[in-house]
Amino acid sequence: MLTRSEIVDTLVKSLKPLKFVYAFWEGGAIAFNRVDRWSDMDLYIVAEEDQVDGTFRAVEKTLAQLSCIKQKYEVEHPKQLRLFQAFYRLEDADAFHIVDLAILTPKSPEMYLEPEVHGNAVFHFNKGGKIVIPHVDKSRLRKKIAQRIEKLRAKFSMFNIFVQKEINRGNYLEALDLYYAITLAIVIEALRIKENPFHHNFKMRYIHRELKTETIERLRHLSFVRNEEDLLEKYREASEWFHEVMNVINA
């Protein structure tokens, strides 16, 4: 069975000699010192603008030498991001050790390297120090969060009643879907703003490690709905909690 280190080390040996590849690092769990047996590999490469396809070919050739590539899944991102991403599942690797590969270029507006947001990336090479680790502009973040708070307040005021509307109609499947998509989603973002604004838009990602234990327990209670009556009660509880959190944020 291939290990994480075998996969990464082999990619380093293959990619580093390529002149059109500038940098290679790991993010995700390893950047937060949270790697466990279920962690996948969040790999980032910076390559020349006209060599994105060539970089993918080099990566896939290397992976194929290690193991049969059982599955490849490509992700489409907006063109302006200059972000190219694919996931790979290898025949001879643990099912959880998926390779999540993102290729960036020098023209990419975002490198996903701010340690306050993305943790401390583990660089395997950074030729000439071309890739510089940026930091979050805290003043800009405060303005962004203030705008987001007002947006959440307006969104909740406008749309939260949609849950009650479908409950009134007896459309409980629709009501349940809206409860998760509107009520709880807004509550979760408000809680993240309150407890860790750097990850305010991370939804459920890392939530067990970043929110207080009592917050997590309350979210668990509100997230698991038993029946129609329980949905109505938890919808009311979650709605009240939103206003509680917003009062604290604005205090």
Secondary structure, DSSP 8 states (H G I E B T S, - for coil): -B-HHHHHHHHHHHHTT-TTEEEEEEEGGGGGT---TT--EEEEEEE-GGGHHHHHHHHHHHHHHHS-EEEEEEE---GGG-EEEEEEEETTB-TT--EEEEEE-TT-S--S--HHHH---EEEEEGGG-S------HHHHHHHHHHHHHHHHHHHHHHTHHHHHHHHHT-HHHHHHHIIIIIIHHHHHHHHHHH-GGGTT-TTTTHHHHS-HHHHHHHHHHH---SHHHHHHHHHHHHHHHHHHHHHHT-
